[in-house]
Amino acid sequence: MKVPPDPDLFDAIISAFSEEEKFKKPRMRKISTGLEPHILKTIQGGRVLLVEDSEINQLVATEYLKKAHMDISIASNGEEAVTMVMENSYDLVLMDIQMPVMDGYEACRRIRALADPAQRKVPVVAMTANALTGDREKSLAAGMNHHIAKPIQPAELYSALVSYISPGDRPLPEEYYNSDHGEQQQKNLKLRIRKKFADESRSLLEVLEQAVSHSDSSMIRRSMHTLTGIAGNAGFNEVEALARRIHDSEVVVPEDVSQLRILMNEVWKEIDHTSELTESESSAGITPDLNASETIALLQKTLELLDTDIQEAAASAAGLAGSCLQEVRSNQSVLLEYIEEYDMDKAAEFLSSLLKQTGGE
């Protein structure tokens, strides 16, 4: 594992800034290959701003950050990121490059121009599906401290965290990752990522085919850049490789686009089949053990827990799979998704709706 950043990288960073104010070289702490919990423990509770427009990439990056007990905030584009940096204090910013509204390069340039020294000097680590020399140079020129590739490699991400976040005694975030209760969460996460990949990739393929018909090379590259990143994070390596080839081609080969369509149809069919199979197995393996009144009580308990203990709320919601009420069982996975994504407003609204349907309100 490479330990970022290397000396040449820092020299490039320093030379990219004005003569009036050059950044000091951060103090490095080398770590060996693999995840070393005792090292990550020194930075747990660190405040990280994740700037990423893809829901799939948000899910994957957030899961890795939760495992390191980071306190995570999310921005969906560069403009949101600049505003959040101005209004909050962060230990590190993970910045995607290609985003709508404002890209990562411009966002970093604006952060580096802020008046507050602490805000201006916050470490910024670029994330992109194309970690090539040119991308690194552009990132450095925009004021970023380092550059990691997508799909995210945990060791590379964790190395960047310990390199740029100063050790300190910080409180753990409220929704910190608990590895003792993470097995089912991981299964749910994988299923959500695959479903979201199906949704996002369908749109991206339509954009690609339209861009090809209009000879729009910029849109071709942008759509394939995004598909490369989400395919890698979702684990579809063949799609990632083909999307990267189309992205890197000076002239798009029609056969590649046709091959991508065929491959995507197979992937979508596999995702749909897996989802149906998972739901079927879940239903077959569960014997309803909650009667109607017990179901209503558990729904009410889950709603109350949303304000006090999110982990317990998730556990309570998981128990709804044993309800005798079909409308509750069939919607339990949706409720869990809201809770595990920390969308408490939607979870509360959804629970209230279920309570009305079951006569609990």
N, C-alpha and C positions, 0 to 999 in steps of 0.2 A: 504493500500500500504506500502510495506517495504521501508524504506529509506536507500539506500546503502551509504557507506558501514558500516557494523556493527563493533564493536570493535574487535571481534575475527578475522574478515577478515583482518583488518589492522595489527594486531599482526602477522598473517601468512605472510602478504606481507613483513613486515619489516624483519622477521626472514629468509625470502627466499633470501635476498641479502647478500653481503659480509660484513665483519666486517669493511672494510675500508670506505664504504659509504652506510649508511642506509637512506632510504627515510623518510622525515618528514611526519607526519600524516597530511593530508589535513584538512583544516578548513571546518567543515560541516555546512550547512544551511538546517534545516529541513523544509520540505514542507508537506502540508496536502494532502489528497487523491484528485485525479483529477488534471487537468491542471490549473495552476494559471498564467495567462498571465503576471501579473506584476512581477512575479519572473523570468519567462523566458526572459522578456524584459531586465533584467540586464546582460544577457549573449548573447543577439542577436548579430549576426555578428561573433560569435565564429567560428574559423576555425577547421573543423572536417574532418578527413581523414577516409572514409568508405572503409574497406578492405573486399571485398566480391566477390566471383566468379560467383554466380548465378544472372542472369539478373533480375529474379523475386524479389529476396531479395534486390537487388540494388534499384529497383523501389520503393518497399515498404518503405525501410529505408530512402531513399532520400525524399520521400513525407513527412514522419514524421519530418525529419530534416528541410525541407523547411518551414513547418508550424511554427517551432521554430525560423525561420530566421537565420539558420546556413549557413555559407559559406562552401560549400561541395566540397571535392575532392574525387575521386574514384580510388582505386587500385584493380586489379582483382586477385592478389595473394600476398603472403607474400614477395616475392622478390621485386615486384614493390613497396610495402609499405615501405620497408627498404630504398630503393633508394629515395622515395619521402620524407620521414622523414629527410633524410640527406640533401636534396636540398631545403626544405621548412620549415616554422614554423607552427606548429599546436597546438591548444589548447587541442585536444583530438583525440584519434584514436579508432574507433570502429572496432574490429578485429574478423573476422570469424575464426573458428578453422580449419576445414577440407577444404583445397584448393589445387589445383594442383601447381606444381613447388616448392612452399614452404608453409608449413602450418603455422597457426597462432602462435603456440608455438615457433617454430624456429625463426619466424619473430620478435616476442617480445624479445626473448633472444638476438638477434643481435642488436635490438634497444637499449636494456639496456647495451650493450657493446660499444656503440658509444662513441667517444672521447668528443664530445660537450655536456656539462652538460644539457643544455636546451633540446637538442634532446633526450638525454638519459633518462630524467625524464618525458617526455611527458606522461600524463595519458593514459593508454590502457585499454579499456573495451572489454572483450571477448563476442562474440555472438555465440551461438550454439543451435542446436535443442535439445541437451541433456544436460540440466542444472542440472546435478546430482552431488553428492558430489565428486565423482572421478574427474569429469571434472573441478570443481572449484579448487580442490587441484592441478591439473596439470597446470591450468591457473596461479595460484598464484606462483607455483614453477618456471614458465617461466617468471615471473616478471609482470604479469598483475595486474591491480588495482581492477578490479571488473568483474563480470560475469552476463550477462543477457541472458534469454532464447529466442529462436525463436519458434513459431511466436512472433514477437516483440509486447510487450504491451506498448502502448504510455506512460502510467504513469510511468512505470519502466524505460523506455528510458529517459524521461524528468527528472526524479529524478536523474539519473546518470549524465546527462548533467549539472544540477545545482550543483551537488555535486563536480564535478571535474573541471569545467570551471570557472575560476575566473571572478567575475563581472568586467565590464569595459565598457567604451564608445567606441564602435567599429562602423565603417560604415556598413550599411546593404549591403549584397551581391547584385550584380546587378540583379540577377534573383530571388529576394525574393518572397516568397509565398504571394499572395494577396487573402485573403479569400472572398472578395467581388466578385471575378471573378472565383471562383474555382469549381462551381457546374458541369459545363460541363467537366472541366479537370478531376474531380473525376470519372465521367462516362467513359471518355476515358481511364483513368488509369486502372479502374477495367477491362474493356474489354481487354486492352493490357496484363494485368497480367494473365487473364484466357487463352488468346491465347499462351502466352509464357509458361504457365504451361503445356498446351497440348503438345507443342514441347519438352520441357525438360523432362516431365514425360514419354513420349514415349521412349526416349533414355534410361532413367533410368530403365524402365521395361525390355528393351532388355538386358541391362547390368546385371540386377538381374537374369534373366532367364539363361543367359550364365554362370554367376558365380555359380548358383545352379548346373548346369550340370557339372561344373568342380570342385565342392566342394571348391570354393574359398571363405572362410568365411570372409576374409578381404574386398574383393570387395562387398560382400553381405552387410556387415555393412556400408561400405562407401556409396553405392548407396541408401540404405534405410535411412541413416542419411540425405543425401541431399533431398530425397523425403519427408521425415518428415518435414523438414524446409520449402520447397517451398509449400507443400500442406497446411500447417498451414497458411502461409502468403497469399495464394490464397483463403483461406476460405473453403477448402475441408476437413472437420474434419474427416470424415470416412476414407478417404485415409490416413490422418495423423496418425490416431490411428492404422490402420492396418500396415502401414509402420514401425511405432515405435515398434509394437509387433514383426514383423519379425526381426528388428534390434536387439532387446533385447533378442531374443531366442538363447539359446546355440546351439540348433539343429533346422534348418529350417524345418517347417512342410510343405510338398508339397501342402496340402489343402489351406494353407495361401497364397501361391504364386498363386494358381489357383483362389482363391477368389479375390486377388488383381487384376489379369488380368480382371476378370469379372467386378469388380468395376470400373477399369480404362476405360474399353470400354464404360460403361454407362456415365462416366464423360466426356469423349471425345465427345460422341454423344451429350450430353447436351451443351457443349461449342460450337460445330459446329452449333447446332440449334440456340443458343442464338445469335451467331455472324450473322448468316443469317437473323434472325428475326430483329436484330438491324439495319442491313444495309437496309432491306426491309422497315422498319418503317421510317428510315431516308429519303429514296428516296420518299416514299409516302407522307411524310409530307412537302416536299420542292417544292415550285413552282419556277422554274428558273426565276430569275429576273435580271440576268446579261447577256447582249448580248456578242458577241464575243469580240468586242473592249473593253468593260468594263472588261471582264474577263482578257484580256491581260494586261490592266492597273493595275488591282489588283495583278496579278502575279508579275509584275515589282515592284509594291509598296512593296509587301511582301519580295521580294529579297533584296530590299534596306534596309528594316527595320531589317533584320537579323544582320546587322552591328551596328545598333544604339539602337534598343528597342525590346527586345525579346518578351515581353508581347504584344506589339502592333503587332509584326509579327505574333504571334499566333492568335490574334483577326482577323487580315487581312486574314490569311489562313483559318480561320473558315468561313469567308464570301464567300469563293470559293465554298461552298456547294450549293450556289444559282446560279452557272454558267449554262448557256444553253449548254455548251460543255460537252459531256459525258466523254471524256478522262480526263477532269479536275475534275468533280464530283467524278468519280470512284477512283481517286488517292488522293483526298483531305485528307482522314483519314491517309494515309501514310505520307503525308507531315506534318500533325499536330503531328504525332508520333515523327518524327525527331526533330521538334522544341521543343516539350514538354520534350524530353530527352536531349535537349541542344546539339544535334549533328548538329551544324550549317554547317559543310562541306557537309554532306549528304543532308541537306535541300537545300542548295544553288545549289548543283549539280542537285537535283531533280527538283527544280524550273526552272533551265536553260533548262532542258530536256523538261518540260512542255511548256515553252515558244517557243521552237523550233517546238514542235508538233502543237502548235496553230498558228504559223506564227508570233510570237512576236519577234523572233530573226532571 
